[in-house]
Amino acid sequence: MKMGQLSELRACMYEVEEASDFKGYWFRISDLLLIVVCGMLCALENMSEIYDWAIAKPVRAFLAEQIGIVEIP
């Protein structure tokens, strides 16, 4: 997946966020969905695997630098 595609995917995820009327979330739904999609593209099969992958230092650095996600839900 190219960086331009990640930006486009992030923009689509923000549409999900804007459609929500509930403001009580601690994390952006769009960030969570983007992490899940990236994890699935890495062939991870369940949320436990995706979470373990997402909290790894190299992945956290990538998410922060390239996508702007600094906290993992």
C-alpha positions as CSV (number, residue, x, y, z in Angstrom):
1,M,0.0,0.0,0.0
2,K,1.4,3.4,-1.0
3,M,1.5,6.4,1.3
4,G,-1.1,8.2,-0.9
5,Q,-3.4,5.3,-0.5
6,L,-3.0,5.5,3.3
7,S,-3.9,9.2,3.2
8,E,-7.0,8.4,1.1
9,L,-8.0,5.6,3.4
10,R,-7.6,7.9,6.4
11,A,-9.8,10.5,4.7
12,C,-12.5,7.9,4.2
13,M,-12.3,6.9,7.9
14,Y,-12.9,10.5,8.9
15,E,-16.2,10.3,7.1
16,V,-17.2,7.6,9.6
17,E,-16.2,9.8,12.4
18,E,-18.2,12.7,11.1
19,A,-21.3,10.6,10.8
20,S,-21.2,9.8,14.5
21,D,-23.3,11.9,16.9
22,F,-21.8,10.4,20.0
23,K,-18.8,12.4,21.3
24,G,-17.9,10.2,24.3
25,Y,-15.3,8.1,22.6
26,W,-11.8,8.2,24.1
27,F,-10.2,7.4,20.7
28,R,-11.2,8.3,17.2
29,I,-13.2,5.5,15.5
30,S,-11.4,6.3,12.3
31,D,-8.0,5.6,14.0
32,L,-9.2,2.3,15.3
33,L,-10.6,1.3,11.9
34,L,-7.4,2.3,10.1
35,I,-5.3,0.2,12.5
36,V,-7.6,-2.8,12.0
37,V,-7.5,-2.4,8.2
38,C,-3.6,-2.2,8.3
39,G,-3.4,-5.2,10.6
40,M,-5.7,-7.2,8.2
41,L,-3.5,-6.2,5.3
42,C,-0.6,-7.7,7.3
43,A,-2.5,-11.0,7.4
44,L,-3.4,-10.8,11.1
45,E,-6.5,-12.8,11.9
46,N,-8.0,-11.4,15.1
47,M,-8.1,-8.4,17.3
48,S,-5.6,-9.8,19.8
49,E,-3.0,-10.3,17.0
50,I,-3.8,-6.8,15.6
51,Y,-3.4,-5.2,19.0
52,D,-0.1,-7.0,19.7
53,W,1.1,-5.9,16.3
54,A,0.0,-2.3,16.8
55,I,1.8,-1.8,20.1
56,A,5.1,-3.0,18.8
57,K,7.7,-0.2,18.7
58,P,8.3,-0.2,14.9
59,V,4.6,-0.2,14.2
60,R,3.8,2.5,16.7
61,A,6.6,4.6,15.1
62,F,5.1,4.0,11.6
63,L,1.6,4.9,12.8
64,A,2.8,8.1,14.5
65,E,5.1,9.3,11.7
66,Q,3.1,8.3,8.6
67,I,-0.5,8.4,9.8
68,G,-0.5,10.6,12.9
69,I,-1.9,8.0,15.3
70,V,0.1,8.3,18.6
71,E,-2.2,6.4,21.0
72,I,-3.3,2.9,20.3
73,P,-6.9,2.2,21.2
